[in-house]
Amino acid sequence: MKFDSFFLKRNTFLLLLSSSASFFGTNMQFIAISWFILEKTDNPLYISLLVSVGMIPGLLMSPIAGAVVDRSNKKILAVKMDFIRAILVLILVIICLIDLPEKLFITLTLVNSLLITLCGNFYFPSISGILKEIFDQHELMRLISINSSLSQIFSALGAAFAGVLVAFFHVSTVLLIDALTFIISGVCLLLLNYSPKIKNNNGKINFSIFEDVFQGLKYSLKDTYITFLFLVGLIPSATIYIINSTLSVYTKEHLNMGSFAYGILDSSYAIGAVVVGITLAFIKKTFNQFTTIFVGYTILIVGFLVIGLSKFLILSALGFAFIGFSLMLINPNRRSLLLSYIKEEYVGRVSSLNWMFYSITGPILGILSTLLLKSTSSNLIFIIFGALSLISLIALMINVKQHNQKNNVKLGA
């Protein structure tokens, strides 16, 4: 399959455009509203509240959201969530334009952010279901790879664009553009050629939905292959939290450098991820996906060790590029294996559990990294996670061999 013939197909193009618009707008919104809150209140605590406000309710709601997704027409549900998020952002524009008392302003802003996050709990499993029903396994890997790269690019562009606009215009200008990106995303999804494979009841909620949640948990936890694929992504998915928790200290105390070096190291990770993601999207040959994950884990280990042992900026930047490189080999392949394996009727619930698992474990490992900084050096933390990655790689190899022997299933493409 030629690159152009796949990525210029109607469904592929519309999904990538929708995703890019969504990432661009979401990061614009966060930068703009964070800065506006800081200017209006001069209290950084409110920024922390903004970051965390949707986490706990989102985690609690996610299993129910996954069950609703499995009962629904996923395309219609995703479109509704985009348009509802656009309306919520427009309401946020009004909140920012009205001169409200500080506490009322913060309360309304946090509630608005919470509702937008809850919409995301329904939106992302719906997109996973659409991908599952439209694309085959190799197409999934290519699409997820390029989408991951685009998310890096458009997230950075959205943040930078918001910073420029906020400097010259009112925050409401940025939020209006953000609302437009959600509308663009919704229209793209509306134009998809999609026919649901699973009969549903249009997402109508009744008491039995809690039974659906239980069945989803039972399906995920009893299937050792699904549990295994969750565990495969544990350290790779937590790596960004580990980097965010330790990078500034590593730059300052281990390399004895300042903000310029910090920016280089941070961008090296993103560049590695983007380059590999785009490269994978161009590759037409089908690779065994677990072999690719093995290679990714090996490069991840090398990246951690290079960072931990290096005293030079260039070598450290290379190590972070290796990490970005490795995650783009591991995460898209792991996700496409998971989506290809699970049954269509469970895709929403498994996707929600997948998100919950990493939303909990990633920050915990990030916090653990921060706590370790009090008792050990920052470079040693990277060496420790390199060792943990090696243990994970060995466990991965053993489990794949056992799974093949017991189930006589060909894993990967």
C-alpha positions as CSV (number, residue, x, y, z in Angstrom):
1,M,0.0,0.0,0.0
2,K,1.5,3.3,-1.0
3,F,1.7,6.1,1.5
4,D,-0.5,8.5,-0.4
5,S,-3.1,5.9,-1.2
6,F,-3.6,5.3,2.6
7,F,-3.1,8.7,4.2
8,L,-5.1,10.5,1.5
9,K,-8.1,8.1,1.9
10,R,-11.2,9.9,3.1
11,N,-11.4,8.2,6.5
12,T,-7.7,8.4,7.3
13,F,-7.4,12.1,6.3
14,L,-10.5,13.1,8.2
15,L,-9.4,11.3,11.4
16,L,-5.9,12.8,11.3
17,L,-7.4,16.3,10.6
18,S,-9.8,15.9,13.5
19,S,-7.1,14.7,15.8
20,S,-4.7,17.5,14.9
21,A,-7.3,20.2,15.3
22,S,-8.3,18.8,18.7
23,F,-4.7,18.6,20.0
24,F,-3.9,22.1,18.7
25,G,-7.0,23.6,20.4
26,T,-6.7,21.7,23.7
27,N,-3.1,23.0,24.3
28,M,-4.1,26.5,23.2
29,Q,-6.9,26.4,25.8
30,F,-4.7,25.2,28.6
31,I,-1.9,27.7,28.1
32,A,-4.4,30.6,27.7
33,I,-6.6,29.9,30.6
34,S,-3.7,29.0,32.9
35,W,-2.1,32.4,32.2
36,F,-5.4,34.2,32.6
37,I,-6.0,32.6,36.0
38,L,-2.5,33.5,37.1
39,E,-3.0,37.1,36.0
40,K,-6.4,37.4,37.5
41,T,-5.6,35.8,40.9
42,D,-1.8,35.8,41.2
43,N,-2.1,32.4,42.9
44,P,-0.3,29.4,41.3
45,L,-2.4,27.0,43.5
46,Y,-5.3,27.6,41.2
47,I,-3.2,26.3,38.2
48,S,-2.6,23.1,40.1
49,L,-6.3,22.8,40.8
50,L,-7.0,23.3,37.1
51,V,-4.5,20.5,36.2
52,S,-6.0,18.0,38.7
53,V,-9.7,19.0,38.7
54,G,-10.7,16.4,36.1
55,M,-8.5,13.6,37.3
56,I,-10.5,11.9,40.1
57,P,-14.0,12.5,38.7
58,G,-12.7,11.4,35.3
59,L,-11.2,8.2,36.8
60,L,-14.5,7.5,38.5
61,M,-16.6,8.2,35.5
62,S,-14.3,6.4,32.9
63,P,-15.7,2.8,33.4
64,I,-19.3,4.0,33.0
65,A,-18.2,6.1,30.0
66,G,-16.7,3.0,28.4
67,A,-19.9,1.1,28.9
68,V,-22.0,3.9,27.3
69,V,-19.6,3.9,24.4
70,D,-20.1,0.2,23.8
71,R,-23.9,0.8,23.8
72,S,-23.7,3.7,21.4
73,N,-23.0,4.6,17.8
74,K,-19.4,5.7,18.3
75,K,-19.3,8.2,15.5
76,I,-22.4,10.0,16.7
77,L,-21.2,10.0,20.3
78,A,-17.8,11.4,19.4
79,V,-19.3,14.1,17.3
80,K,-21.7,15.1,20.2
81,M,-18.7,15.3,22.5
82,D,-16.8,17.6,20.2
83,F,-19.8,20.0,19.8
84,I,-20.5,19.9,23.5
85,R,-16.9,20.8,24.2
86,A,-17.1,23.6,21.7
87,I,-20.1,25.0,23.6
88,L,-18.4,24.7,26.9
89,V,-15.4,26.6,25.6
90,L,-17.7,29.4,24.3
91,I,-19.2,29.5,27.8
92,L,-15.7,29.8,29.2
93,V,-15.2,32.8,26.9
94,I,-18.2,34.5,28.6
95,I,-16.8,33.7,32.0
96,C,-13.5,35.3,31.1
97,L,-15.2,38.4,29.6
98,I,-17.4,39.1,32.6
99,D,-15.8,40.8,35.6
100,L,-16.7,38.2,38.2
101,P,-15.5,38.0,41.8
102,E,-12.4,35.8,42.1
103,K,-13.9,32.8,43.9
104,L,-16.9,32.7,41.5
105,F,-14.6,33.0,38.5
106,I,-12.4,30.1,39.7
107,T,-15.3,27.9,40.6
108,L,-17.0,28.4,37.2
109,T,-13.7,27.9,35.4
110,L,-12.9,24.7,37.3
111,V,-16.4,23.3,36.8
112,N,-16.1,24.1,33.1
113,S,-12.8,22.3,32.9
114,L,-14.2,19.3,34.7
115,L,-17.1,19.0,32.2
116,I,-14.7,19.3,29.3
117,T,-12.6,16.5,30.8
118,L,-15.7,14.3,31.3
119,C,-16.6,14.8,27.6
120,G,-13.1,13.5,26.8
121,N,-13.9,10.3,28.9
122,F,-16.6,9.5,26.3
123,Y,-14.8,10.9,23.3
124,F,-11.5,9.0,23.3
125,P,-13.0,5.5,23.8
126,S,-15.4,6.3,20.9
127,I,-12.4,7.2,18.7
128,S,-10.8,3.9,19.6
129,G,-14.0,2.0,18.7
130,I,-14.1,3.8,15.3
131,L,-10.5,2.9,14.6
132,K,-11.1,-0.7,15.6
133,E,-14.1,-1.0,13.2
134,I,-12.6,0.8,10.2
135,F,-8.9,-0.3,10.0
136,D,-7.0,-3.5,10.0
137,Q,-4.1,-4.2,12.3
138,H,-1.3,-2.9,10.1
139,E,-3.3,0.2,9.1
140,L,-3.9,0.8,12.8
141,M,-0.2,0.8,13.6
142,R,0.5,3.3,10.8
143,L,-2.4,5.5,11.7
144,I,-1.5,5.5,15.4
145,S,2.1,6.2,14.6
146,I,1.5,9.3,12.5
147,N,-1.2,10.5,14.9
148,S,1.2,10.3,17.8
149,S,3.7,12.4,15.9
150,L,1.0,14.9,14.9
151,S,-0.1,15.1,18.5
152,Q,3.5,16.1,19.5
153,I,3.7,18.7,16.6
154,F,0.3,20.3,17.0
155,S,0.4,20.3,20.8
156,A,3.6,22.3,20.7
157,L,2.3,24.5,18.0
158,G,-0.9,25.1,19.9
159,A,1.0,26.1,23.1
160,A,3.3,28.4,21.1
161,F,0.5,30.0,19.2
162,A,-1.5,30.6,22.4
163,G,1.5,32.2,24.0
164,V,1.9,34.6,21.1
165,L,-1.9,35.5,21.0
166,V,-2.2,36.0,24.8
167,A,0.7,38.5,24.6
168,F,-1.2,40.7,22.1
169,F,-4.9,39.8,22.5
170,H,-7.4,39.0,25.2
171,V,-7.7,35.3,26.3
172,S,-11.1,35.2,24.8
173,T,-9.5,35.3,21.3
174,V,-7.6,32.1,22.0
175,L,-10.6,30.4,23.4
176,L,-12.7,31.3,20.4
177,I,-10.1,29.6,18.2
178,D,-10.1,26.6,20.5
179,A,-13.9,26.3,20.2
180,L,-13.5,26.4,16.4
181,T,-11.0,23.5,16.5
182,F,-13.6,21.4,18.3
183,I,-16.1,22.3,15.7
184,I,-13.6,21.4,12.9
185,S,-12.9,18.1,14.7
186,G,-16.7,17.3,15.0
187,V,-17.4,18.1,11.3
188,C,-14.5,15.9,10.2
189,L,-15.9,13.0,12.3
190,L,-19.4,13.7,10.9
191,L,-18.1,13.2,7.4
192,L,-16.5,9.8,8.1
193,N,-17.7,6.8,6.2
194,Y,-18.6,4.6,9.2
195,S,-21.2,2.0,9.8
196,P,-21.3,0.5,13.3
197,K,-20.7,-3.3,13.4
198,I,-22.3,-3.7,16.8
199,K,-26.0,-3.2,17.4
200,N,-26.7,-0.8,20.2
201,N,-29.4,1.1,22.1
202,N,-28.0,4.5,21.3
203,G,-26.3,4.9,24.6
204,K,-29.5,4.8,26.7
205,I,-28.6,4.4,30.3
206,N,-30.4,2.1,32.6
207,F,-29.5,0.2,35.8
208,S,-28.0,-2.6,33.8
209,I,-25.2,-0.3,32.7
210,F,-23.4,-1.2,35.9
211,E,-23.6,-4.8,34.9
212,D,-22.0,-3.8,31.6
213,V,-19.2,-2.1,33.6
214,F,-18.7,-5.3,35.7
215,Q,-18.6,-7.5,32.5
216,G,-16.0,-5.1,31.0
217,L,-13.8,-5.5,34.1
218,K,-14.3,-9.2,34.1
219,Y,-13.5,-9.5,30.4
220,S,-10.3,-7.4,30.8
221,L,-8.9,-8.9,33.9
222,K,-9.7,-12.6,33.1
223,D,-7.9,-12.3,29.7
224,T,-4.2,-12.6,30.5
225,Y,-3.3,-11.3,27.0
226,I,-5.1,-8.0,27.7
227,T,-3.6,-7.6,31.1
228,F,-0.2,-8.4,29.6
229,L,-0.6,-5.7,27.0
230,F,-1.6,-3.2,29.7
231,L,1.6,-4.1,31.6
232,V,3.8,-3.8,28.5
233,G,3.1,-0.1,28.3
234,L,3.6,0.6,32.0
235,I,7.1,2.1,32.0
236,P,6.9,3.6,28.5
237,S,3.6,5.4,29.3
238,A,5.1,6.6,32.6
239,T,8.3,7.8,31.0
240,I,7.0,11.3,30.2
241,Y,6.0,11.8,33.9
242,I,9.5,10.6,34.9
243,I,11.1,13.0,32.6
244,N,8.9,15.9,33.6
245,S,9.7,15.2,37.3
246,T,13.4,15.0,37.0
247,L,14.6,16.8,33.9
248,S,15.1,20.3,35.5
249,V,17.0,18.9,38.4
250,Y,19.1,16.6,36.1
251,T,20.0,19.6,33.9
252,K,20.9,21.9,36.8
253,E,22.6,19.5,39.2
254,H,24.0,16.7,37.0
255,L,25.0,18.6,33.9
256,N,25.5,22.0,35.7
257,M,23.6,23.8,33.0
258,G,20.7,26.2,32.7
259,S,17.4,26.7,30.9
260,F,18.9,26.6,27.4
261,A,20.2,23.1,28.0
262,Y,16.9,22.2,29.6
263,G,15.0,23.2,26.4
264,I,17.4,21.2,24.2
265,L,16.9,18.1,26.2
266,D,13.2,18.5,26.3
267,S,13.0,19.1,22.5
268,S,15.4,16.1,21.8
269,Y,12.7,13.8,23.2
270,A,10.0,15.3,21.1
271,I,12.2,15.3,17.9
272,G,13.0,11.6,18.4
273,A,9.3,10.7,18.8
274,V,8.2,12.8,15.8
275,V,10.9,11.5,13.4
276,V,10.2,7.9,14.2
277,G,6.5,8.2,14.1
278,I,6.5,9.8,10.7
279,T,9.1,7.2,9.4
280,L,6.9,4.3,10.6
281,A,3.9,5.8,8.8
282,F,5.9,5.8,5.5
283,I,7.0,2.1,5.9
284,K,4.8,-0.2,3.8
285,K,6.4,-3.4,4.9
286,T,4.6,-5.3,7.7
287,F,6.8,-6.1,10.7
288,N,6.1,-8.5,13.6
289,Q,4.7,-6.0,16.1
290,F,6.2,-7.7,19.2
291,T,9.6,-7.8,17.6
292,T,9.2,-4.0,17.1
293,I,8.2,-3.6,20.8
294,F,11.3,-5.6,21.8
295,V,13.5,-3.3,19.7
296,G,11.8,-0.3,21.3
297,Y,12.4,-1.6,24.8
298,T,16.1,-2.2,24.0
299,I,16.4,1.4,22.7
300,L,14.6,2.6,25.8
301,I,17.1,0.9,28.1
302,V,20.0,2.3,26.1
303,G,18.4,5.8,26.3
304,F,18.0,5.6,30.1
305,L,21.5,4.4,30.6
306,V,23.1,7.0,28.3
307,I,21.2,9.8,30.2
308,G,22.2,8.3,33.5
309,L,25.9,7.9,32.7
310,S,26.4,11.0,30.5
311,K,28.1,14.2,31.7
312,F,27.8,15.9,28.3
313,L,24.9,17.8,26.8
314,I,25.2,16.2,23.4
315,L,25.2,12.6,24.8
316,S,22.3,13.4,27.1
317,A,20.3,14.9,24.2
318,L,21.0,11.7,22.2
319,G,19.7,9.7,25.2
320,F,16.5,11.6,25.3
321,A,16.1,11.3,21.5
322,F,16.5,7.5,22.0
323,I,13.7,7.6,24.5
324,G,11.4,9.5,22.2
325,F,12.4,7.1,19.4
326,S,11.7,4.0,21.6
327,L,8.3,5.1,22.8
328,M,7.1,5.6,19.2
329,L,8.1,2.0,18.5
330,I,6.4,0.7,21.6
331,N,3.2,2.6,22.2
332,P,1.6,2.6,18.7
333,N,2.3,-1.1,18.3
334,R,1.0,-2.0,21.7
335,R,-2.1,0.0,21.2
336,S,-2.8,-1.5,17.7
337,L,-2.3,-5.0,19.1
338,L,-4.8,-4.2,21.9
339,L,-7.4,-2.7,19.6
340,S,-7.0,-5.6,17.1
341,Y,-7.4,-8.3,19.8
342,I,-10.3,-7.1,21.8
343,K,-13.9,-7.8,20.7
344,E,-15.9,-5.0,19.2
345,E,-18.5,-5.1,21.9
346,Y,-15.9,-4.4,24.6
347,V,-13.7,-1.8,22.9
348,G,-15.1,1.2,24.8
349,R,-14.7,-0.5,28.2
350,V,-11.2,-1.8,27.6
351,S,-10.1,1.5,26.2
352,S,-11.4,3.3,29.3
353,L,-9.7,0.8,31.6
354,N,-6.5,1.3,29.6
355,W,-6.7,5.0,30.1
356,M,-7.4,4.6,33.8
357,F,-4.5,2.3,34.3
358,Y,-2.0,4.7,32.8
359,S,-3.6,7.8,34.3
360,I,-3.0,6.3,37.8
361,T,0.3,4.5,37.3
362,G,2.0,7.2,35.3
363,P,1.7,10.0,37.8
364,I,2.5,7.6,40.7
365,L,5.9,6.7,39.0
366,G,6.4,10.5,38.4
367,I,5.8,11.2,42.0
368,L,8.1,8.3,43.0
369,S,10.8,9.9,40.8
370,T,10.4,13.2,42.6
371,L,10.6,11.5,46.0
372,L,13.8,9.7,45.0
373,L,15.4,13.0,44.2
374,K,15.5,13.7,47.9
375,S,17.7,10.7,48.6
376,T,19.6,10.1,45.4
377,S,21.0,11.9,42.3
378,S,18.8,12.6,39.3
379,N,21.1,10.6,36.9
380,L,20.8,7.5,39.1
381,I,17.0,7.7,38.8
382,F,17.4,7.2,35.0
383,I,19.7,4.3,35.6
384,I,17.1,2.7,38.0
385,F,14.4,3.0,35.4
386,G,16.7,1.6,32.8
387,A,17.1,-1.5,35.0
388,L,13.4,-1.7,35.5
389,S,12.9,-1.5,31.7
390,L,15.4,-4.4,31.3
391,I,13.4,-6.5,33.8
392,S,10.2,-5.6,31.8
393,L,11.9,-6.6,28.5
394,I,12.9,-10.0,30.0
395,A,9.3,-10.5,31.3
396,L,7.9,-9.5,28.0
397,M,10.0,-12.1,26.1
398,I,9.0,-14.8,28.6
399,N,5.3,-14.0,28.4
400,V,5.2,-13.8,24.6
401,K,6.9,-17.2,24.4
402,Q,4.4,-18.7,27.0
403,H,1.4,-17.2,25.3
404,N,2.4,-18.6,21.9
405,Q,3.0,-22.0,23.4
406,K,-0.3,-22.2,25.3
407,N,-2.6,-20.6,22.8
408,N,-0.8,-21.3,19.5
409,V,-1.7,-17.8,18.5
410,K,0.4,-15.8,16.0
411,L,1.1,-12.5,17.7
412,G,1.7,-9.4,15.6
413,A,1.3,-9.0,11.9
